[in-house]
Amino acid sequence: STHFTDWSEWSVCDRHCLQNRVKICKIKKKCGTTIIR
């Protein structure tokens, strides 16, 4: 969806060595603070 940014870079390894990446809503009126993981 164009309401969201492209996928972020992979996060650095955390203390449990889990990685994640997110899409963050760019258009607050359309999707508020929704984050797709």
mmCIF file as Biopython writes it, N, C-alpha, C and O atoms, coordinates in Angstrom:
data_model
#
loop_
_atom_site.group_PDB
_atom_site.id
_atom_site.type_symbol
_atom_site.label_atom_id
_atom_site.label_alt_id
_atom_site.label_comp_id
_atom_site.label_asym_id
_atom_site.label_entity_id
_atom_site.label_seq_id
_atom_site.pdbx_PDB_ins_code
_atom_site.Cartn_x
_atom_site.Cartn_y
_atom_site.Cartn_z
_atom_site.occupancy
_atom_site.B_iso_or_equiv
_atom_site.auth_seq_id
_atom_site.auth_asym_id
_atom_site.pdbx_PDB_model_num
ATOM 1   N N  . SER A ? 1  ? 0.838  -1.197  0.000  1.0 0.0 1  A 1 
ATOM 2   C CA . SER A ? 1  ? 0.000  0.000   0.000  1.0 0.0 1  A 1 
ATOM 3   C C  . SER A ? 1  ? 0.871  1.244   0.000  1.0 0.0 1  A 1 
ATOM 4   O O  . SER A ? 1  ? 1.899  1.296   0.675  1.0 0.0 1  A 1 
ATOM 5   N N  . THR A ? 2  ? 0.460  2.223   -0.746 1.0 0.0 2  A 1 
ATOM 6   C CA . THR A ? 2  ? 1.236  3.459   -0.821 1.0 0.0 2  A 1 
ATOM 7   C C  . THR A ? 2  ? 1.103  4.289   0.443  1.0 0.0 2  A 1 
ATOM 8   O O  . THR A ? 2  ? 1.797  5.293   0.605  1.0 0.0 2  A 1 
ATOM 9   N N  . HIS A ? 3  ? 0.214  3.875   1.344  1.0 0.0 3  A 1 
ATOM 10  C CA . HIS A ? 3  ? 0.074  4.600   2.608  1.0 0.0 3  A 1 
ATOM 11  C C  . HIS A ? 3  ? 1.226  4.303   3.550  1.0 0.0 3  A 1 
ATOM 12  O O  . HIS A ? 3  ? 1.368  4.947   4.590  1.0 0.0 3  A 1 
ATOM 13  N N  . PHE A ? 4  ? 2.043  3.332   3.189  1.0 0.0 4  A 1 
ATOM 14  C CA . PHE A ? 4  ? 3.115  2.907   4.084  1.0 0.0 4  A 1 
ATOM 15  C C  . PHE A ? 4  ? 4.472  3.133   3.443  1.0 0.0 4  A 1 
ATOM 16  O O  . PHE A ? 4  ? 4.595  3.176   2.218  1.0 0.0 4  A 1 
ATOM 17  N N  . THR A ? 5  ? 5.478  3.276   4.272  1.0 0.0 5  A 1 
ATOM 18  C CA . THR A ? 5  ? 6.845  3.371   3.778  1.0 0.0 5  A 1 
ATOM 19  C C  . THR A ? 5  ? 7.263  2.018   3.219  1.0 0.0 5  A 1 
ATOM 20  O O  . THR A ? 5  ? 6.572  1.017   3.409  1.0 0.0 5  A 1 
ATOM 21  N N  . ASP A ? 6  ? 8.387  1.997   2.534  1.0 0.0 6  A 1 
ATOM 22  C CA . ASP A ? 6  ? 8.978  0.720   2.154  1.0 0.0 6  A 1 
ATOM 23  C C  . ASP A ? 6  ? 9.422  0.027   3.426  1.0 0.0 6  A 1 
ATOM 24  O O  . ASP A ? 6  ? 9.474  0.638   4.494  1.0 0.0 6  A 1 
ATOM 25  N N  . TRP A ? 7  ? 9.742  -1.248  3.308  1.0 0.0 7  A 1 
ATOM 26  C CA . TRP A ? 7  ? 10.249 -1.963  4.473  1.0 0.0 7  A 1 
ATOM 27  C C  . TRP A ? 7  ? 11.492 -1.263  4.988  1.0 0.0 7  A 1 
ATOM 28  O O  . TRP A ? 7  ? 12.337 -0.821  4.210  1.0 0.0 7  A 1 
ATOM 29  N N  . SER A ? 8  ? 11.596 -1.166  6.291  1.0 0.0 8  A 1 
ATOM 30  C CA . SER A ? 8  ? 12.805 -0.607  6.889  1.0 0.0 8  A 1 
ATOM 31  C C  . SER A ? 8  ? 13.945 -1.604  6.721  1.0 0.0 8  A 1 
ATOM 32  O O  . SER A ? 8  ? 13.736 -2.759  6.350  1.0 0.0 8  A 1 
ATOM 33  N N  . GLU A ? 9  ? 15.152 -1.131  7.002  1.0 0.0 9  A 1 
ATOM 34  C CA . GLU A ? 9  ? 16.274 -2.064  7.054  1.0 0.0 9  A 1 
ATOM 35  C C  . GLU A ? 9  ? 16.037 -3.021  8.214  1.0 0.0 9  A 1 
ATOM 36  O O  . GLU A ? 9  ? 15.329 -2.691  9.165  1.0 0.0 9  A 1 
ATOM 37  N N  . TRP A ? 10 ? 16.634 -4.212  8.129  1.0 0.0 10 A 1 
ATOM 38  C CA . TRP A ? 10 ? 16.515 -5.135  9.252  1.0 0.0 10 A 1 
ATOM 39  C C  . TRP A ? 10 ? 17.131 -4.493  10.479 1.0 0.0 10 A 1 
ATOM 40  O O  . TRP A ? 10 ? 18.174 -3.845  10.391 1.0 0.0 10 A 1 
ATOM 41  N N  . SER A ? 11 ? 16.497 -4.669  11.607 1.0 0.0 11 A 1 
ATOM 42  C CA . SER A ? 11 ? 17.027 -4.118  12.852 1.0 0.0 11 A 1 
ATOM 43  C C  . SER A ? 11 ? 18.287 -4.880  13.244 1.0 0.0 11 A 1 
ATOM 44  O O  . SER A ? 11 ? 18.506 -6.012  12.816 1.0 0.0 11 A 1 
ATOM 45  N N  . VAL A ? 12 ? 19.110 -4.234  14.069 1.0 0.0 12 A 1 
ATOM 46  C CA . VAL A ? 12 ? 20.294 -4.939  14.550 1.0 0.0 12 A 1 
ATOM 47  C C  . VAL A ? 12 ? 19.855 -6.030  15.511 1.0 0.0 12 A 1 
ATOM 48  O O  . VAL A ? 12 ? 18.777 -5.962  16.102 1.0 0.0 12 A 1 
ATOM 49  N N  . CYS A ? 13 ? 20.691 -7.016  15.653 1.0 0.0 13 A 1 
ATOM 50  C CA . CYS A ? 13 ? 20.406 -8.146  16.520 1.0 0.0 13 A 1 
ATOM 51  C C  . CYS A ? 13 ? 20.202 -7.646  17.955 1.0 0.0 13 A 1 
ATOM 52  O O  . CYS A ? 13 ? 21.064 -6.955  18.498 1.0 0.0 13 A 1 
ATOM 53  N N  . ASP A ? 14 ? 19.075 -7.992  18.562 1.0 0.0 14 A 1 
ATOM 54  C CA . ASP A ? 14 ? 18.862 -7.554  19.944 1.0 0.0 14 A 1 
ATOM 55  C C  . ASP A ? 14 ? 19.439 -8.596  20.906 1.0 0.0 14 A 1 
ATOM 56  O O  . ASP A ? 14 ? 20.117 -9.534  20.487 1.0 0.0 14 A 1 
ATOM 57  N N  . ARG A ? 15 ? 19.162 -8.417  22.196 1.0 0.0 15 A 1 
ATOM 58  C CA . ARG A ? 15 ? 19.801 -9.297  23.172 1.0 0.0 15 A 1 
ATOM 59  C C  . ARG A ? 15 ? 19.362 -10.750 23.047 1.0 0.0 15 A 1 
ATOM 60  O O  . ARG A ? 15 ? 20.028 -11.655 23.551 1.0 0.0 15 A 1 
ATOM 61  N N  . HIS A ? 16 ? 18.225 -10.970 22.365 1.0 0.0 16 A 1 
ATOM 62  C CA . HIS A ? 16 ? 17.790 -12.350 22.132 1.0 0.0 16 A 1 
ATOM 63  C C  . HIS A ? 16 ? 18.137 -12.772 20.708 1.0 0.0 16 A 1 
ATOM 64  O O  . HIS A ? 16 ? 17.758 -13.848 20.248 1.0 0.0 16 A 1 
ATOM 65  N N  . CYS A ? 17 ? 18.863 -11.902 20.033 1.0 0.0 17 A 1 
ATOM 66  C CA . CYS A ? 17 ? 19.243 -12.130 18.639 1.0 0.0 17 A 1 
ATOM 67  C C  . CYS A ? 17 ? 18.021 -12.382 17.762 1.0 0.0 17 A 1 
ATOM 68  O O  . CYS A ? 17 ? 17.983 -13.335 16.985 1.0 0.0 17 A 1 
ATOM 69  N N  . LEU A ? 18 ? 17.034 -11.522 17.899 1.0 0.0 18 A 1 
ATOM 70  C CA . LEU A ? 18 ? 15.874 -11.557 17.022 1.0 0.0 18 A 1 
ATOM 71  C C  . LEU A ? 18 ? 15.936 -10.324 16.131 1.0 0.0 18 A 1 
ATOM 72  O O  . LEU A ? 18 ? 16.268 -9.229  16.587 1.0 0.0 18 A 1 
ATOM 73  N N  . GLN A ? 19 ? 15.615 -10.515 14.856 1.0 0.0 19 A 1 
ATOM 74  C CA . GLN A ? 19 ? 15.598 -9.378  13.959 1.0 0.0 19 A 1 
ATOM 75  C C  . GLN A ? 19 ? 14.169 -9.123  13.524 1.0 0.0 19 A 1 
ATOM 76  O O  . GLN A ? 19 ? 13.358 -10.046 13.445 1.0 0.0 19 A 1 
ATOM 77  N N  . ASN A ? 20 ? 13.873 -7.893  13.247 1.0 0.0 20 A 1 
ATOM 78  C CA . ASN A ? 20 ? 12.558 -7.591  12.714 1.0 0.0 20 A 1 
ATOM 79  C C  . ASN A ? 20 ? 12.681 -6.383  11.807 1.0 0.0 20 A 1 
ATOM 80  O O  . ASN A ? 20 ? 13.688 -5.675  11.817 1.0 0.0 20 A 1 
ATOM 81  N N  . ARG A ? 21 ? 11.638 -6.161  11.024 1.0 0.0 21 A 1 
ATOM 82  C CA . ARG A ? 21 ? 11.585 -4.965  10.212 1.0 0.0 21 A 1 
ATOM 83  C C  . ARG A ? 21 ? 10.132 -4.531  10.191 1.0 0.0 21 A 1 
ATOM 84  O O  . ARG A ? 21 ? 9.228  -5.337  10.410 1.0 0.0 21 A 1 
ATOM 85  N N  . VAL A ? 22 ? 9.917  -3.270  9.931  1.0 0.0 22 A 1 
ATOM 86  C CA . VAL A ? 22 ? 8.560  -2.751  10.014 1.0 0.0 22 A 1 
ATOM 87  C C  . VAL A ? 22 ? 8.258  -1.845  8.836  1.0 0.0 22 A 1 
ATOM 88  O O  . VAL A ? 22 ? 9.160  -1.313  8.188  1.0 0.0 22 A 1 
ATOM 89  N N  . LYS A ? 23 ? 6.972  -1.680  8.573  1.0 0.0 23 A 1 
ATOM 90  C CA . LYS A ? 23 ? 6.474  -0.634  7.692  1.0 0.0 23 A 1 
ATOM 91  C C  . LYS A ? 23 ? 5.721  0.335   8.581  1.0 0.0 23 A 1 
ATOM 92  O O  . LYS A ? 23 ? 4.945  -0.079  9.442  1.0 0.0 23 A 1 
ATOM 93  N N  . ILE A ? 24 ? 5.945  1.605   8.377  1.0 0.0 24 A 1 
ATOM 94  C CA . ILE A ? 24 ? 5.297  2.609   9.212  1.0 0.0 24 A 1 
ATOM 95  C C  . ILE A ? 24 ? 4.360  3.436   8.343  1.0 0.0 24 A 1 
ATOM 96  O O  . ILE A ? 24 ? 4.702  3.811   7.221  1.0 0.0 24 A 1 
ATOM 97  N N  . CYS A ? 25 ? 3.186  3.713   8.872  1.0 0.0 25 A 1 
ATOM 98  C CA . CYS A ? 25 ? 2.190  4.479   8.136  1.0 0.0 25 A 1 
ATOM 99  C C  . CYS A ? 25 ? 2.685  5.889   7.853  1.0 0.0 25 A 1 
ATOM 100 O O  . CYS A ? 25 ? 3.183  6.568   8.751  1.0 0.0 25 A 1 
ATOM 101 N N  . LYS A ? 26 ? 2.549  6.332   6.598  1.0 0.0 26 A 1 
ATOM 102 C CA . LYS A ? 26 ? 2.949  7.682   6.222  1.0 0.0 26 A 1 
ATOM 103 C C  . LYS A ? 26 ? 1.773  8.648   6.257  1.0 0.0 26 A 1 
ATOM 104 O O  . LYS A ? 26 ? 1.954  9.857   6.399  1.0 0.0 26 A 1 
ATOM 105 N N  . ILE A ? 27 ? 0.555  8.099   6.124  1.0 0.0 27 A 1 
ATOM 106 C CA . ILE A ? 27 ? -0.626 8.955   6.022  1.0 0.0 27 A 1 
ATOM 107 C C  . ILE A ? 27 ? -1.517 8.683   7.224  1.0 0.0 27 A 1 
ATOM 108 O O  . ILE A ? 27 ? -2.330 7.759   7.215  1.0 0.0 27 A 1 
ATOM 109 N N  . LYS A ? 28 ? -1.352 9.502   8.260  1.0 0.0 28 A 1 
ATOM 110 C CA . LYS A ? 28 ? -2.016 9.232   9.538  1.0 0.0 28 A 1 
ATOM 111 C C  . LYS A ? 28 ? -3.536 9.146   9.394  1.0 0.0 28 A 1 
ATOM 112 O O  . LYS A ? 28 ? -4.179 8.358   10.087 1.0 0.0 28 A 1 
ATOM 113 N N  . LYS A ? 29 ? -4.110 9.950   8.503  1.0 0.0 29 A 1 
ATOM 114 C CA . LYS A ? 29 ? -5.564 9.931   8.356  1.0 0.0 29 A 1 
ATOM 115 C C  . LYS A ? 29 ? -6.057 8.613   7.782  1.0 0.0 29 A 1 
ATOM 116 O O  . LYS A ? 29 ? -7.204 8.230   8.014  1.0 0.0 29 A 1 
ATOM 117 N N  . LYS A ? 30 ? -5.207 7.912   7.035  1.0 0.0 30 A 1 
ATOM 118 C CA . LYS A ? 30 ? -5.614 6.657   6.406  1.0 0.0 30 A 1 
ATOM 119 C C  . LYS A ? 30 ? -5.430 5.469   7.330  1.0 0.0 30 A 1 
ATOM 120 O O  . LYS A ? 30 ? -6.286 4.587   7.393  1.0 0.0 30 A 1 
ATOM 121 N N  . CYS A ? 31 ? -4.323 5.443   8.043  1.0 0.0 31 A 1 
ATOM 122 C CA . CYS A ? 31 ? -4.035 4.242   8.827  1.0 0.0 31 A 1 
ATOM 123 C C  . CYS A ? 31 ? -3.519 4.555   10.219 1.0 0.0 31 A 1 
ATOM 124 O O  . CYS A ? 31 ? -3.034 3.659   10.911 1.0 0.0 31 A 1 
ATOM 125 N N  . GLY A ? 32 ? -3.612 5.792   10.638 1.0 0.0 32 A 1 
ATOM 126 C CA . GLY A ? 32 ? -3.244 6.124   12.007 1.0 0.0 32 A 1 
ATOM 127 C C  . GLY A ? 32 ? -1.802 5.773   12.304 1.0 0.0 32 A 1 
ATOM 128 O O  . GLY A ? 32 ? -0.900 6.107   11.536 1.0 0.0 32 A 1 
ATOM 129 N N  . THR A ? 33 ? -1.590 5.097   13.424 1.0 0.0 33 A 1 
ATOM 130 C CA . THR A ? 33 ? -0.232 4.752   13.827 1.0 0.0 33 A 1 
ATOM 131 C C  . THR A ? 33 ? 0.054  3.273   13.574 1.0 0.0 33 A 1 
ATOM 132 O O  . THR A ? 33 ? 0.928  2.680   14.207 1.0 0.0 33 A 1 
ATOM 133 N N  . THR A ? 34 ? -0.697 2.688   12.639 1.0 0.0 34 A 1 
ATOM 134 C CA . THR A ? 34 ? -0.534 1.270   12.345 1.0 0.0 34 A 1 
ATOM 135 C C  . THR A ? 34 ? 0.894  0.958   11.917 1.0 0.0 34 A 1 
ATOM 136 O O  . THR A ? 34 ? 1.482  1.695   11.126 1.0 0.0 34 A 1 
ATOM 137 N N  . ILE A ? 35 ? 1.440  -0.109  12.425 1.0 0.0 35 A 1 
ATOM 138 C CA . ILE A ? 35 ? 2.747  -0.603  12.003 1.0 0.0 35 A 1 
ATOM 139 C C  . ILE A ? 35 ? 2.570  -2.046  11.563 1.0 0.0 35 A 1 
ATOM 140 O O  . ILE A ? 35 ? 2.016  -2.862  12.299 1.0 0.0 35 A 1 
ATOM 141 N N  . ILE A ? 36 ? 3.043  -2.361  10.354 1.0 0.0 36 A 1 
ATOM 142 C CA . ILE A ? 36 ? 2.975  -3.734  9.849  1.0 0.0 36 A 1 
ATOM 143 C C  . ILE A ? 36 ? 4.310  -4.390  10.147 1.0 0.0 36 A 1 
ATOM 144 O O  . ILE A ? 36 ? 5.362  -3.847  9.810  1.0 0.0 36 A 1 
ATOM 145 N N  . ARG A ? 37 ? 4.272  -5.541  10.768 1.0 0.0 37 A 1 
ATOM 146 C CA . ARG A ? 37 ? 5.527  -6.233  11.089 1.0 0.0 37 A 1 
ATOM 147 C C  . ARG A ? 37 ? 5.696  -7.456  10.210 1.0 0.0 37 A 1 
ATOM 148 O O  . ARG A ? 37 ? 6.692  -8.170  10.331 1.0 0.0 37 A 1 
#
